[in-house]
Amino acid sequence: MTGQSKSRGRVSIMAVFKRVSAGLGFGLAALLAAGAAQAQTKVAIGISGWTGFAPLVLAKEAGIFAKNGLDVTIKKIPQKDRHLAIASGDIQCAATTVETWLVWDAAGIKTKQIFQLDKSYGADGMVTRNTTASIKDLKGKTVAASAPGTSPYFALAWMLKENGLSVKDVNVVNMEPGPAAQAFIAGQNDAALTYEPYLSAVRDKPDAGKIIATTLDYPMVMDTFGCTPAFLADEKAAAALTKSYFEAVAMIKSDQAKAYEIMGADVKQTGEQFGKSAAYLRWSDAEGNRKFFAGDWQAFNAKAADLLLEIGLIKAKPDLATLVDTKFVEGK
């Protein structure tokens, strides 16, 4: 063999060795990637398009959940059906209003709340025709609101009670918040209960009617995040969910424009439009959570349970201690 041939032989052998090594490297990398993917805890979360839940969408779309070891699927499920999705195992966690967990528990759907999401500061409200002078004038009128066991229905009952009426004094037409606002703008029904971003649609159509009351007048809409006891048995995953939410809230503060753009896209809004809706609520950070569960949560539940008993949505007050697990917001 000539020197040239020997040289070519060595190059050929080295090339083969490099190709094999590279192949092994890529294979190893693929195996490691697959292992990492398998290591992520899968969890399905039920929410609606409510502005207050948007940080959960942000946590997913910005990669925060994935960074913290979670493979999250977010499912848009009407509030009236969300507990059924939990019962069926379709979702393991959900976001909803504080009093709704009481109704779900009464229906035999066992869950525990682990962190607060938000509190409404005008983001939920009742819209009426311009000729309606007060909520008391709605007696005998038709009001659109979601089904019993939902936040809008509870808000309706709360506002009516504060004005000397009950849900029996009005004709309730069950409609979800988006359709309820659209129907109202189109001239249907005398009033409607809705929330952001749909409430702003009525703000933009003053000829259709007015916002007669919001949660600034009746501060009774606040949301929490909870999961099944079976899912919470994995405390590492529950802690990761809590951490991810707080990181999403922090991102909203540090990079608001980008965060609003991501969250707005989920409900077909621009970042600017989303920001206007967000102005009517407050997301709760870690410090806010600790304060909330130190007393505010208990006080609100006690009053909410009385109203739920009165309107027949629960038959007995539950043991509140069984409905919450605060170790994750306390960092334990």
C-alpha positions in Angstrom: 0.0 0.0 0.0 1.4 3.4 -0.9 1.8 6.2 1.6 -1.1 8.0 0.0 -3.3 4.9 0.4 -2.3 4.5 4.0 -3.1 8.1 4.6 -6.5 7.7 3.1 -7.1 4.5 5.1 -6.4 6.4 8.4 -8.7 9.2 7.4 -11.4 6.8 6.5 -11.1 4.9 9.8 -11.1 8.2 11.8 -14.1 9.5 9.9 -16.0 6.3 10.7 -15.0 6.6 14.3 -16.3 10.2 14.5 -19.5 9.3 12.8 -20.1 6.5 15.3 -19.2 8.7 18.2 -21.4 11.5 16.9 -24.2 9.0 16.5 -23.8 7.7 20.1 -23.7 11.3 21.3 -26.9 12.2 19.6 -28.5 9.0 20.8 -27.4 9.8 24.3 -28.7 13.3 24.1 -32.0 12.0 22.8 -32.2 9.5 25.6 -31.4 12.2 28.1 -34.1 14.5 26.6 -36.6 11.7 26.6 -35.8 11.0 30.2 -36.2 14.7 31.1 -39.6 14.8 29.4 -40.7 11.7 31.2 -39.5 13.2 34.5 -42.0 16.1 34.1 -45.2 15.6 36.1 -48.3 15.8 33.9 -51.2 17.9 35.1 -54.3 19.1 33.4 -55.8 22.4 34.7 -59.4 23.6 34.1 -59.9 27.3 33.7 -62.1 29.8 31.8 -61.1 33.0 29.8 -61.4 35.1 33.0 -58.6 37.7 33.1 -57.7 36.7 36.6 -56.6 33.2 35.5 -54.3 34.5 32.8 -51.0 34.0 34.8 -51.6 30.3 34.5 -51.6 30.7 30.7 -48.5 32.8 31.0 -46.7 30.2 33.1 -47.4 27.6 30.4 -46.6 29.8 27.3 -43.5 31.4 28.8 -42.1 28.0 29.7 -42.3 28.6 33.5 -44.2 25.4 34.2 -41.8 23.3 32.1 -38.8 24.9 33.8 -40.2 23.8 37.1 -40.7 20.2 36.0 -44.4 20.3 35.0 -46.0 19.2 31.8 -49.2 21.3 31.9 -52.3 21.0 29.8 -54.7 23.9 30.2 -58.4 23.2 29.3 -61.1 25.8 28.9 -64.1 24.4 30.8 -67.2 26.4 31.8 -67.3 26.9 35.6 -70.6 24.9 35.8 -68.8 21.9 34.4 -65.4 22.2 35.9 -66.1 20.0 38.9 -67.4 17.3 36.6 -64.1 17.3 34.8 -62.3 16.9 38.1 -64.7 14.0 39.1 -64.0 12.2 35.8 -60.3 12.6 36.1 -60.1 14.7 33.0 -58.4 17.4 35.0 -56.5 17.2 38.3 -56.5 20.9 39.2 -58.7 24.0 38.6 -59.1 27.7 39.1 -62.4 29.0 40.4 -63.9 31.4 42.9 -63.5 30.7 46.6 -67.2 30.0 47.3 -67.4 27.6 44.4 -65.2 25.1 46.2 -67.9 25.0 48.9 -70.5 24.0 46.4 -68.2 21.4 44.8 -67.4 19.9 48.2 -71.2 19.6 48.9 -71.6 17.8 45.7 -69.0 15.2 46.8 -66.1 16.6 44.7 -63.2 16.7 47.2 -60.4 19.2 46.5 -58.0 21.4 48.4 -57.1 25.0 47.6 -53.4 25.7 47.6 -52.9 29.3 46.5 -54.9 32.5 45.8 -54.9 33.7 42.2 -56.6 37.1 42.3 -59.2 39.4 43.7 -61.6 41.4 41.6 -61.6 45.2 41.9 -64.3 46.0 39.5 -63.7 43.2 37.1 -67.0 41.5 37.8 -70.3 43.3 37.6 -73.9 43.6 36.9 -75.1 45.5 33.8 -78.6 46.9 33.4 -80.5 49.0 31.0 -80.0 52.8 31.4 -83.5 53.2 32.7 -82.8 51.0 35.7 -82.2 53.3 38.7 -81.1 50.7 41.2 -80.7 47.0 41.7 -84.0 47.0 43.7 -85.8 47.9 40.4 -84.9 44.5 39.0 -87.7 42.8 40.9 -89.7 40.8 38.3 -87.1 41.4 35.6 -85.0 39.0 33.5 -81.4 38.7 34.4 -78.8 36.6 32.6 -76.3 34.8 34.8 -74.4 31.5 34.7 -76.0 28.4 36.3 -76.3 27.9 40.1 -72.9 27.0 41.6 -71.0 29.5 39.5 -69.4 32.8 40.4 -71.8 35.0 38.4 -74.9 33.3 39.9 -73.3 33.8 43.4 -72.6 37.4 42.6 -76.2 37.9 41.5 -77.5 36.3 44.8 -75.0 38.5 46.8 -76.0 41.8 45.2 -79.7 41.0 45.3 -79.5 40.1 49.0 -77.6 43.3 49.8 -80.5 45.2 48.2 -83.3 43.3 50.0 -84.1 40.8 47.2 -83.3 37.2 46.4 -82.8 35.2 43.2 -86.5 34.2 43.6 -87.4 37.8 42.9 -86.0 37.8 39.4 -86.2 35.6 36.3 -82.7 34.1 35.9 -81.7 33.0 32.4 -78.6 30.8 32.5 -76.0 32.1 30.1 -72.2 32.0 30.4 -70.5 35.4 30.9 -69.4 36.0 27.3 -72.7 35.2 25.7 -74.6 37.0 28.5 -72.7 40.2 27.7 -73.2 39.7 23.9 -76.9 39.1 24.3 -77.2 42.2 26.6 -75.5 44.4 24.0 -77.9 42.9 21.4 -80.9 44.0 23.4 -81.8 40.8 25.2 -82.6 40.6 28.9 -83.0 43.4 31.4 -79.7 42.8 33.1 -76.7 40.4 33.1 -73.9 39.3 35.3 -70.5 39.1 33.6 -66.8 39.7 34.1 -63.6 40.8 32.3 -62.9 40.8 29.4 -66.6 40.7 28.6 -67.6 43.4 31.0 -65.5 45.9 29.0 -67.5 45.1 25.9 -70.5 46.7 27.7 -68.3 49.6 28.9 -67.7 50.3 25.2 -71.4 50.3 24.3 -73.0 52.9 26.6 -76.1 53.1 24.5 -76.9 49.4 25.3 -76.8 49.9 29.0 -74.7 50.6 32.0 -72.6 48.9 34.7 -74.8 49.4 37.8 -72.5 47.6 40.2 -69.1 45.9 40.4 -66.9 44.2 42.9 -65.8 47.7 43.9 -69.3 48.1 45.4 -69.6 44.5 46.5 -66.1 43.0 47.1 -67.0 39.3 47.0 -65.1 37.8 44.0 -61.8 36.2 44.6 -60.2 33.2 43.0 -58.1 30.3 44.2 -56.3 27.3 42.7 -56.9 23.8 43.9 -56.3 20.2 43.1 -57.5 16.7 44.1 -56.1 15.2 47.2 -54.6 12.4 45.0 -52.6 14.9 43.0 -51.5 16.8 46.0 -50.0 13.7 47.4 -47.1 14.6 45.1 -46.0 17.6 47.2 -43.1 18.4 44.9 -45.5 18.9 42.0 -47.9 21.0 44.1 -45.0 23.2 45.2 -43.9 23.6 41.6 -47.4 24.7 40.6 -47.4 27.3 43.4 -43.9 28.5 42.5 -44.7 28.7 38.8 -47.7 30.9 39.5 -45.7 33.3 41.6 -43.0 33.4 39.0 -45.6 34.3 36.4 -46.9 37.1 38.6 -43.3 38.4 38.9 -42.9 38.3 35.1 -46.0 40.5 34.8 -44.3 43.0 37.0 -40.9 42.8 35.3 -41.9 42.5 31.7 -45.5 43.7 31.6 -45.8 44.4 27.8 -44.6 40.9 26.9 -46.7 39.3 29.6 -49.9 41.2 28.5 -49.3 40.2 24.9 -49.1 36.5 25.8 -52.1 36.5 28.1 -54.1 38.7 25.7 -53.5 36.4 22.8 -55.2 33.6 24.7 -58.5 35.5 24.7 -58.0 37.2 21.3 -57.0 40.5 22.7 -54.1 42.8 22.1 -51.7 43.4 24.9 -53.2 46.9 25.3 -56.7 45.5 25.5 -55.7 42.9 28.0 -54.1 45.6 30.1 -57.3 47.5 30.3 -59.2 44.4 31.6 -56.4 43.6 34.1 -56.7 47.1 35.6 -59.8 45.9 37.4 -58.2 43.1 39.4 -55.2 42.3 41.5 -53.1 39.1 41.2 -51.9 37.8 44.5 -48.1 37.3 45.1 -46.6 35.1 47.8 -46.9 37.8 50.5 -50.5 38.5 49.5 -51.2 34.8 49.7 -49.9 34.4 53.2 -52.0 37.3 54.4 -55.1 36.0 52.6 -55.0 32.6 54.1 -54.2 34.0 57.6 -57.8 35.2 58.0 -59.4 36.8 55.0 -60.1 33.4 53.4 -61.8 32.0 56.6 -63.9 35.2 57.1 -65.2 35.2 53.5 -66.0 31.5 53.5 -68.1 31.8 56.7 -70.3 34.5 55.1 -70.4 32.8 51.7 -71.5 29.5 53.3 -74.5 31.3 55.0 -75.6 32.7 51.6 -75.1 29.3 49.8 -77.3 27.7 52.5 -79.9 30.3 52.1 -80.2 29.8 48.3 -80.1 26.1 48.6 -76.8 25.3 47.0 -75.4 23.5 50.0 -77.2 21.7 52.8 -74.6 22.1 55.6 -71.5 24.1 56.3 -68.4 22.1 55.5 -65.3 21.9 57.7 -63.3 24.7 56.2 -60.0 23.2 57.3 -60.5 20.3 54.9 -60.8 22.6 51.9 -57.3 24.2 52.0 -53.6 23.3 52.3 -51.5 26.4 53.0 -48.1 24.7 53.3 -47.1 25.5 49.7 -47.7 29.3 50.0 -45.9 29.2 53.4 -43.0 27.5 51.8 -43.1 24.5 54.1 
